[in-house]
Amino acid sequence: MRFVAPPATANRKPPRPSTRRFRFGVALLTASLALCMGARPEGPFTVQEKWKIGGEGKWDYLTADSAAHRLYITHGTRVEVVDSASGKSIGALTGFKGLHGVALDDSGKFGYISDGHANAVVVFDRTTLERVASIPVGTNPDGIVYEPATKTVWAFNGGSKDVSVIDTATRKVIATVALPGKPESPQADGTGLVFDNIEDKGEILRLDAKHPQITATWPLGGLESPSGLAIDRVGHRLFAVCDGGKMAVVDYTTGKVVATPAIGKGPDAAGYDARAKLAYSSNGDGTLSIIDAGSSSYNVLQTVSTQPGARTMAWDDATGKVFLVAADFGPRPAPTEAEPRPRPAILPDSFTVLVVGRK
């Protein structure tokens, strides 16, 4: 019901709205504006759960299938498949030689695994987790991405420094594109463009998926060793995490670096939340850097303590969570001439998924 004040007289002032009603109105207006502007939920990010996976071996990329509520984790010679809501194991694909990444098609039917030591991409059925085909590619396929406009899979080969383009209908390599250096994480914009970091050159490549070739090379302004890459397909931004504690924010319509926000040390993966407009960097120093990608200043919103070695991550749109993986390590061996920077051994059965979300 609308409140109507009685008319004022010479000796009588109109009543002022009550403080409670005034505050309620301000709160209602603020909430309405927040909804219209797509405001992000409040509250800091924390590590909310830890899911023990166990087993042995190193790990690399994680891939979230938000529609099917699954998380694919490359772990040694296995791909662990986990329910992304409960953390329960769904199954595993086994018998690989040395895994890197998993790409998913847009039909919900098939997945593609880069088996680096086998120089192959393995196709699997996402319902049964059965192998369907093995496709020979270049040397040590690492980063892998599905490109929906051409229905192709792009396997970026770190050993041969090229990319194998696979036709998903025939399951054959239809093109091989030479690259100027060692490729890292790729992304596709959904319209026929593919982007990839070149780690040893400090640059990003743009490739045309419809006519497989490099169409642009963009230096990152002196930033070194770009590894993880995330994409904002609406704002046309790429987020490349680099050594030296910096993230390169790149306008992929021009190739210009528009910001270099600070992140943790030893990053290896990146993610982007399109609804909240947040960019993430998972760092080997045991931190998760969260960047405000909705602001032109790209400020650091929060640095979350995770676990040393938690360098790879996946953002899951369905749960609104960030998933990272890590394990416990033994003492570091003494350096030798053959191995001046030895890595500590991974303790058996300590492999764990860390679930990061808001309170």
N, C-alpha and C positions, 0 to 999 in steps of 0.2 A: 504494500500500500504506500502511495506517495505521501510524504509529509508536506503539508502546506502551512506556512506560517501565517498567523493573523496579520491584518494590515497594521502598519505602524501608525501611531498617533504622535502628536507633538510632545506628550508627556510619557510616552511609553515606547521603549525600544523593542524590536523584535527579538524573541528568545534565541539564544545561541544554541546550536546543536550540542548535545551532550558529548563529553569527552569520549565516552564509550562508542557512541555512534560515529563520531569523527574518525576514531582510530579504526573502527571496522571498515569504514568507507575507504580509508587510505590503504588498508590491507587488501581489500577486495580489488582496488584499482591496481595495486602493485602486482597481485597475483595474475590479474588479467593481462597486464603488460608482459609479465614473464612468460605466460603461455603463448602470447602472440609472437614474442621474440624468440621462442624456443630456448628458454633459459635452461641451464644445466642443473641437475640435482645438487643439493648442498651436501657437505660432509667430506671429510678427507678420505683418501684411499688407504687401505690397509691390506695386509696379507690375512685373508679371512679363513682359508683352509689350506691344508697340505694333504695331498693324496699320494700315498706311497705306492710306487709302481714296482720297485725292486729290479732284480736282474743285474746284468753287467754290460759294460761297453759304453762308448762315447755316444753323444747325441748331437742332433743338428736342428733342423727346422721343425716347427709345429704348424699345423694347419687346422683351423676351425671350420667345421661344416655346420653353420648356424641353423640351417633348415632341418637337418637330421639330428641335431644335438649330439654331434660327435666331435672328438678331438683326435687328430692323427699325429703321432709323435714318432719321428725316426730315431731309433735307439739301437746302435750297434748293427746287428744283422736282422733286426725286427722293426716292423711298424706297429707300435702299440695303438690300439683303438679304444678310446675311453668315452664314456657317457659324460658330456660336458656339463650336465646338471648335477649328477650324483657322484662323479668320480669313479664309478664302477667300470671294470673292464668289460668291453664288449667282445674283444677277441684280438687277434694279432695276425699279421702277415709275416711269414718267416722265410729263411733260406736265402737271404740277400748277402752280398759281399761287403758292402760299405755304403750306407745310406746317407742321403742329403735332404731331399725335399719331396713334398706331395702336392700335386695340383689336382683340382677337381673340375669336371666339366659342368656346364650349365643345365644339363638334363637330369642331374641327380643319379646317373647310372654308373659312371666310370670315374676312376681315379688314376693318376699317373705318378709313378715313383721314380726318382732319379737314383739309380744304383751306381754310384760313382766308380767303385772298384770293378764293376762288371762292364762299364762303358755301355750302359743300356738304360732304357726307360721301360719300366714294367707297367702294364695296364692291368687294373684289377676291377672286379665287380664290387660296387660299394654295398650291395645288399648281402651277398654271400661271403665277401672278403676272399674270393677265389681269384687266382691269376687268370688273365685272359690272353695276354700276349707279352712278348719281350721284343723290344725294338732296338737294334744296334744304333748307337749315336756316336758322338765324338768321344774324346778322352776325358774321363772324370766328369760326367754331368753333375752339376751342383744345383744352382737355382733353377726353378722350373715354374712355368706359368701357363694357364689356359687362356687363349685369346678368343672371345666369343664371336666377334664379327666374322672371322674366317674359319671358326671351328678348328683351330690348330693348337698344338702344344709346343711351347718353346723351351727347349732344354739347353741351358747355357753351360758349356763345357770348359771347366777351369784348366784342364790339362792342355787341350788343343787350341784354346783361346778362340772359340767360335761358338755359334749357336745352331743347333739342329732343329728344323721346323718340321713338325710331324702333322700330317693330315689325319685327323681322328676317324675319318670314315674308312680310309684304306689302311690305317696304322702303318704308314710308311713315311720315311723322311723325304720331303718334297723340296727342301732347300737347305743349304748350309751357308751361313753368312760368317765371313771372317771378322774378327773383332780386334781392336787395337791393343788389347791388354787382357788381364785376368778379370772375367766377369764375376759379379756377385748377385745380390737379390734382384729379380726382375718384378715389374708390375705392368699391367695392361689397363688402358683407360676405357675399354669396352667399345670403342669406335674404330679399332684397327691400328692403334698405336701401342707399341711396347717400349718400355723404358728399362734401362739396366745400368747399375753402377759398374764402373771399371776401377777396380780396387787399386791397382798399381799405377794408375794415371791420374787419379783424383778428378774424375769426370763422370758425367752421365751421358749415355747414348739414347737417342730416339730412333726407333726402327719402325718401318712401314710394314705391317703384317700382310697387307694385300699384295704388295710387290716386295717380297722380303729383301730389305736393304737398309743400311744406316742412312738416315736423312738429316741427322744433326748430332754434333758433339759439343757438349757444354762443360767447360771447366768449372770447378767448384771454388774458384777464387783462392787457391792455395790450401784448402782443406785436404787432409790426407786420408787415404785408405777408407773410402766409403764402403760400407758393408750392407747393413739392413736398409730397405727402402719401403716406404709406405706412400699411399696416394690418396689425394682428395679429388675425386672425379668431378665434383660440383664446383669447387673453388679453383680447380686446375693447379694444384700444388703437389710437389713431390717433397718427401721428407727423407733425406739421406743422412744416416748417422755415421759419423766419422771419428777417427782417432783425434786425440787432442781435446776431447771433451766438447765437441761441437756437433750440432745438427745443421745441415744445409737445407734451407727451405727454398725450393726452386719453383718459379712460375713456368709451367711447362708449355705455355703458349709462346714464351719469349726465350726461355732458357736462362733467365737471369736469377741470380741468388738474391732473394729479397730479405733474408734474415739468417742469422747464425746463432740461435739460442744455445745456452750452455746445457750440457748433458753430463752423465757420469762417464767414467773411464772404461775402456774396453767394450764398447757396444758391438752388437752383432746383428740385432734385429730391430724392426720398427713396426708400429701399428698406427691406425687412424680410426677414430670413432666419429662417424659422419654426423650423428645426431647431436652429440655434445661438443663437437668440434675440438677434439683433443688429439694431440699427437703423442706417441709413446716411444721411448727408447729403452730397451733392456740392456743393462750394462754388466760386464763381468766383475766390476767392483762390488756387486751386491746391491745395486740400486735400480729403480725404475724411474726414469725422468718423464714427467708429464708436462706437456707444453700447451699453452692456450693458443690453438690454431684459429680461434674465432676473432682474435685481435691482431691488428697489424703489427703490434710490438712483439708478438710471439713470446710472451713472458713464461717463465717457469712457474707453474702453479704449485707443484709439489715434487719432492724427491722421496720416494718410498724405499725404505730399507727392505730388501728381499733376502738374498742369500748369495755369497760369493760364488761366481761361476754361472749364475742365472743370466746367461747372455742372449738366449733366444726366447721368443714369445709369440703368442697369437692373440689377437683381439677377437672376441666372440660377440657379435651383434645381438644374438638371441638372449644371452644371459647378462650382457653388460659387464663382462668380466675380462680381465687380462690373465692369460695362462702363461706361466714360465716354468722351466724345468731346471733342476740342479741336482747335485749329489754331494756327498761328503768325500773329503780327500784325505789321504794319508800324508806323512811328511814328504817334503820335496827332496828328491835325491840330490846328491852333490853334483855340481856341474863337471863335465868332462870336455876334452877337446872335441870329441865327436858330437856331444850334446851339451853345448854351453848353457842352454836354458831348459833344463829338464822339467817336465811337468810332474806333479805329484800323482800317485796312483789313485784311481777312483775306488772307494771302498765298496765292496759287493753289497747288493741289495739296499743301497741307500738312495737310489734314483727316485726323485719325488717331483710331483707337479705342485706348483705354488699358485693359488687362486687369489688374485688381487681384485678388490671391488670397493665400493663406497659403503660407509656405514649407513 
